[in-house]
Amino acid sequence: MSTFPEGSPSGADLIRQFLPTSPYVSHLGIQLTTLQPGVAQLSLPFAGPLVTIGTIVHGGAIASLIDTAAGVAAWSDAQVPTKTRSTTVNLMVTYLAPAEQEDLQAVARVLHRGRTLVYLEVEVRSASGRAIAKGLVTYKLG
């Protein structure tokens, strides 16, 4: 693991190091835009391999964006546990409109943080501002 600024890493430090090295995140092209305590914004640039029919982004890519954004927000203000691991416990996606040949932005917000479980909501919008999907995610840290 890389060195972190002065002492133990924060959850934000940990996720900033992990995200750019994740093969799946890199494969999809997901990028971290903003990270604040309890909130994360990520983008998914439109790319041909993400298309399912015509110019519509595959729902699985959108679900992956929601899942990734939730994980980033969950770590954003978390204390790093002894066992640095995490997993999605539950992921519910409601698709509101097709994402047609546009970059997507996801904003994930922590709704409630328990001892190990974090409950989050994620909103996905197109670059033009159209609501594409909403997600509710339960994420486990440690």
C-alpha positions as protocol buffer text, in pm:
chain_id: "A"
residue {
  index: 1
  type: MET
  ca { x: 0 y: 0 z: 0 }
}
residue {
  index: 2
  type: SER
  ca { x: 123 y: 351 z: -73 }
}
residue {
  index: 3
  type: THR
  ca { x: 213 y: 598 z: 194 }
}
residue {
  index: 4
  type: PHE
  ca { x: -55 y: 835 z: 314 }
}
residue {
  index: 5
  type: PRO
  ca { x: -26 y: 1190 z: 444 }
}
residue {
  index: 6
  type: GLU
  ca { x: 69 y: 1195 z: 812 }
}
residue {
  index: 7
  type: GLY
  ca { x: -33 y: 872 z: 982 }
}
residue {
  index: 8
  type: SER
  ca { x: -321 y: 638 z: 916 }
}
residue {
  index: 9
  type: PRO
  ca { x: -514 y: 674 z: 593 }
}
residue {
  index: 10
  type: SER
  ca { x: -866 y: 811 z: 597 }
}
residue {
  index: 11
  type: GLY
  ca { x: -1143 y: 644 z: 401 }
}
residue {
  index: 12
  type: ALA
  ca { x: -1113 y: 925 z: 146 }
}
residue {
  index: 13
  type: ASP
  ca { x: -738 y: 859 z: 111 }
}
residue {
  index: 14
  type: LEU
  ca { x: -806 y: 489 z: 67 }
}
residue {
  index: 15
  type: ILE
  ca { x: -1069 y: 535 z: -204 }
}
residue {
  index: 16
  type: ARG
  ca { x: -861 y: 796 z: -391 }
}
residue {
  index: 17
  type: GLN
  ca { x: -581 y: 539 z: -411 }
}
residue {
  index: 18
  type: PHE
  ca { x: -804 y: 244 z: -500 }
}
residue {
  index: 19
  type: LEU
  ca { x: -1036 y: 390 z: -764 }
}
residue {
  index: 20
  type: PRO
  ca { x: -779 y: 468 z: -1037 }
}
residue {
  index: 21
  type: THR
  ca { x: -625 y: 121 z: -999 }
}
residue {
  index: 22
  type: SER
  ca { x: -951 y: -78 z: -1022 }
}
residue {
  index: 23
  type: PRO
  ca { x: -950 y: -274 z: -1350 }
}
residue {
  index: 24
  type: TYR
  ca { x: -1332 y: -275 z: -1378 }
}
residue {
  index: 25
  type: VAL
  ca { x: -1366 y: 98 z: -1306 }
}
residue {
  index: 26
  type: SER
  ca { x: -1094 y: 168 z: -1564 }
}
residue {
  index: 27
  type: HIS
  ca { x: -1259 y: -62 z: -1817 }
}
residue {
  index: 28
  type: LEU
  ca { x: -1587 y: 131 z: -1790 }
}
residue {
  index: 29
  type: GLY
  ca { x: -1408 y: 468 z: -1787 }
}
residue {
  index: 30
  type: ILE
  ca { x: -1564 y: 582 z: -1457 }
}
residue {
  index: 31
  type: GLN
  ca { x: -1392 y: 888 z: -1311 }
}
residue {
  index: 32
  type: LEU
  ca { x: -1409 y: 1053 z: -970 }
}
residue {
  index: 33
  type: THR
  ca { x: -1525 y: 1412 z: -1010 }
}
residue {
  index: 34
  type: THR
  ca { x: -1577 y: 1531 z: -651 }
}
residue {
  index: 35
  type: LEU
  ca { x: -1535 y: 1378 z: -308 }
}
residue {
  index: 36
  type: GLN
  ca { x: -1667 y: 1540 z: 10 }
}
residue {
  index: 37
  type: PRO
  ca { x: -1765 y: 1386 z: 343 }
}
residue {
  index: 38
  type: GLY
  ca { x: -2072 y: 1175 z: 275 }
}
residue {
  index: 39
  type: VAL
  ca { x: -2100 y: 1274 z: -92 }
}
residue {
  index: 40
  type: ALA
  ca { x: -1929 y: 1156 z: -410 }
}
residue {
  index: 41
  type: GLN
  ca { x: -1975 y: 1258 z: -771 }
}
residue {
  index: 42
  type: LEU
  ca { x: -1851 y: 1031 z: -1049 }
}
residue {
  index: 43
  type: SER
  ca { x: -1879 y: 1046 z: -1425 }
}
residue {
  index: 44
  type: LEU
  ca { x: -1920 y: 779 z: -1690 }
}
residue {
  index: 45
  type: PRO
  ca { x: -1816 y: 914 z: -2032 }
}
residue {
  index: 46
  type: PHE
  ca { x: -2018 y: 778 z: -2323 }
}
residue {
  index: 47
  type: ALA
  ca { x: -1829 y: 512 z: -2520 }
}
residue {
  index: 48
  type: GLY
  ca { x: -1933 y: 270 z: -2791 }
}
residue {
  index: 49
  type: PRO
  ca { x: -1863 y: -47 z: -2588 }
}
residue {
  index: 50
  type: LEU
  ca { x: -2121 y: 67 z: -2327 }
}
residue {
  index: 51
  type: VAL
  ca { x: -2405 y: 61 z: -2581 }
}
residue {
  index: 52
  type: THR
  ca { x: -2673 y: -205 z: -2578 }
}
residue {
  index: 53
  type: ILE
  ca { x: -2901 y: -107 z: -2871 }
}
residue {
  index: 54
  type: GLY
  ca { x: -2844 y: 185 z: -3106 }
}
residue {
  index: 55
  type: THR
  ca { x: -2690 y: 458 z: -2892 }
}
residue {
  index: 56
  type: ILE
  ca { x: -2846 y: 363 z: -2556 }
}
residue {
  index: 57
  type: VAL
  ca { x: -2610 y: 297 z: -2264 }
}
residue {
  index: 58
  type: HIS
  ca { x: -2655 y: -53 z: -2119 }
}
residue {
  index: 59
  type: GLY
  ca { x: -2840 y: -67 z: -1787 }
}
residue {
  index: 60
  type: GLY
  ca { x: -2559 y: -277 z: -1640 }
}
residue {
  index: 61
  type: ALA
  ca { x: -2312 y: 6 z: -1700 }
}
residue {
  index: 62
  type: ILE
  ca { x: -2549 y: 246 z: -1524 }
}
residue {
  index: 63
  type: ALA
  ca { x: -2590 y: 2 z: -1233 }
}
residue {
  index: 64
  type: SER
  ca { x: -2210 y: -25 z: -1211 }
}
residue {
  index: 65
  type: LEU
  ca { x: -2184 y: 354 z: -1198 }
}
residue {
  index: 66
  type: ILE
  ca { x: -2440 y: 361 z: -914 }
}
residue {
  index: 67
  type: ASP
  ca { x: -2260 y: 83 z: -725 }
}
residue {
  index: 68
  type: THR
  ca { x: -1919 y: 249 z: -765 }
}
residue {
  index: 69
  type: ALA
  ca { x: -2046 y: 594 z: -665 }
}
residue {
  index: 70
  type: ALA
  ca { x: -2209 y: 447 z: -355 }
}
residue {
  index: 71
  type: GLY
  ca { x: -1886 y: 271 z: -255 }
}
residue {
  index: 72
  type: VAL
  ca { x: -1688 y: 591 z: -295 }
}
residue {
  index: 73
  type: ALA
  ca { x: -1936 y: 793 z: -87 }
}
residue {
  index: 74
  type: ALA
  ca { x: -1942 y: 519 z: 179 }
}
residue {
  index: 75
  type: TRP
  ca { x: -1564 y: 546 z: 221 }
}
residue {
  index: 76
  type: SER
  ca { x: -1555 y: 926 z: 189 }
}
residue {
  index: 77
  type: ASP
  ca { x: -1575 y: 1001 z: 561 }
}
residue {
  index: 78
  type: ALA
  ca { x: -1529 y: 654 z: 708 }
}
residue {
  index: 79
  type: GLN
  ca { x: -1265 y: 551 z: 954 }
}
residue {
  index: 80
  type: VAL
  ca { x: -1053 y: 277 z: 801 }
}
residue {
  index: 81
  type: PRO
  ca { x: -1128 y: -50 z: 983 }
}
residue {
  index: 82
  type: THR
  ca { x: -866 y: -307 z: 1077 }
}
residue {
  index: 83
  type: LYS
  ca { x: -981 y: -526 z: 789 }
}
residue {
  index: 84
  type: THR
  ca { x: -983 y: -300 z: 483 }
}
residue {
  index: 85
  type: ARG
  ca { x: -1255 y: -464 z: 284 }
}
residue {
  index: 86
  type: SER
  ca { x: -1599 y: -370 z: 164 }
}
residue {
  index: 87
  type: THR
  ca { x: -1890 y: -508 z: -31 }
}
residue {
  index: 88
  type: THR
  ca { x: -2227 y: -414 z: -169 }
}
residue {
  index: 89
  type: VAL
  ca { x: -2498 y: -581 z: 40 }
}
residue {
  index: 90
  type: ASN
  ca { x: -2797 y: -453 z: -155 }
}
residue {
  index: 91
  type: LEU
  ca { x: -2839 y: -258 z: -479 }
}
residue {
  index: 92
  type: MET
  ca { x: -3174 y: -140 z: -611 }
}
residue {
  index: 93
  type: VAL
  ca { x: -3193 y: 54 z: -936 }
}
residue {
  index: 94
  type: THR
  ca { x: -3489 y: 236 z: -1085 }
}
residue {
  index: 95
  type: TYR
  ca { x: -3435 y: 336 z: -1447 }
}
residue {
  index: 96
  type: LEU
  ca { x: -3619 y: 658 z: -1530 }
}
residue {
  index: 97
  type: ALA
  ca { x: -3514 y: 727 z: -1890 }
}
residue {
  index: 98
  type: PRO
  ca { x: -3277 y: 586 z: -2150 }
}
residue {
  index: 99
  type: ALA
  ca { x: -2925 y: 729 z: -2154 }
}
residue {
  index: 100
  type: GLU
  ca { x: -2873 y: 807 z: -2520 }
}
residue {
  index: 101
  type: GLN
  ca { x: -2520 y: 882 z: -2639 }
}
residue {
  index: 102
  type: GLU
  ca { x: -2439 y: 1117 z: -2347 }
}
residue {
  index: 103
  type: ASP
  ca { x: -2193 y: 1125 z: -2064 }
}
residue {
  index: 104
  type: LEU
  ca { x: -2350 y: 1040 z: -1727 }
}
residue {
  index: 105
  type: GLN
  ca { x: -2298 y: 1193 z: -1382 }
}
residue {
  index: 106
  type: ALA
  ca { x: -2377 y: 1010 z: -1057 }
}
residue {
  index: 107
  type: VAL
  ca { x: -2410 y: 1180 z: -720 }
}
residue {
  index: 108
  type: ALA
  ca { x: -2410 y: 946 z: -420 }
}
residue {
  index: 109
  type: ARG
  ca { x: -2511 y: 1062 z: -71 }
}
residue {
  index: 110
  type: VAL
  ca { x: -2490 y: 882 z: 261 }
}
residue {
  index: 111
  type: LEU
  ca { x: -2836 y: 859 z: 417 }
}
residue {
  index: 112
  type: HIS
  ca { x: -2733 y: 676 z: 734 }
}
residue {
  index: 113
  type: ARG
  ca { x: -2409 y: 531 z: 865 }
}
residue {
  index: 114
  type: GLY
  ca { x: -2422 y: 243 z: 1112 }
}
residue {
  index: 115
  type: ARG
  ca { x: -2133 y: 54 z: 1273 }
}
residue {
  index: 116
  type: THR
  ca { x: -2051 y: -139 z: 954 }
}
residue {
  index: 117
  type: LEU
  ca { x: -2341 y: -73 z: 717 }
}
residue {
  index: 118
  type: VAL
  ca { x: -2384 y: 246 z: 516 }
}
residue {
  index: 119
  type: TYR
  ca { x: -2714 y: 332 z: 346 }
}
residue {
  index: 120
  type: LEU
  ca { x: -2690 y: 553 z: 38 }
}
residue {
  index: 121
  type: GLU
  ca { x: -2894 y: 705 z: -241 }
}
residue {
  index: 122
  type: VAL
  ca { x: -2753 y: 769 z: -585 }
}
residue {
  index: 123
  type: GLU
  ca { x: -2892 y: 987 z: -861 }
}
residue {
  index: 124
  type: VAL
  ca { x: -2774 y: 951 z: -1221 }
}
residue {
  index: 125
  type: ARG
  ca { x: -2826 y: 1233 z: -1472 }
}
residue {
  index: 126
  type: SER
  ca { x: -2721 y: 1281 z: -1830 }
}
residue {
  index: 127
  type: ALA
  ca { x: -2484 y: 1563 z: -1924 }
}
residue {
  index: 128
  type: SER
  ca { x: -2790 y: 1761 z: -2037 }
}
residue {
  index: 129
  type: GLY
  ca { x: -2947 y: 1721 z: -1690 }
}
residue {
  index: 130
  type: ARG
  ca { x: -3203 y: 1453 z: -1768 }
}
residue {
  index: 131
  type: ALA
  ca { x: -3280 y: 1213 z: -1479 }
}
residue {
  index: 132
  type: ILE
  ca { x: -3165 y: 867 z: -1592 }
}
residue {
  index: 133
  type: ALA
  ca { x: -3175 y: 646 z: -1281 }
}
residue {
  index: 134
  type: LYS
  ca { x: -3201 y: 637 z: -903 }
}
residue {
  index: 135
  type: GLY
  ca { x: -3033 y: 384 z: -680 }
}
residue {
  index: 136
  type: LEU
  ca { x: -3057 y: 277 z: -319 }
}
residue {
  index: 137
  type: VAL
  ca { x: -2750 y: 95 z: -193 }
}
residue {
  index: 138
  type: THR
  ca { x: -2648 y: -75 z: 128 }
}
residue {
  index: 139
  type: TYR
  ca { x: -2272 y: -100 z: 160 }
}
residue {
  index: 140
  type: LYS
  ca { x: -2066 y: -287 z: 422 }
}
residue {
  index: 141
  type: LEU
  ca { x: -1728 y: -161 z: 540 }
}
residue {
  index: 142
  type: GLY
  ca { x: -1489 y: -387 z: 728 }
}
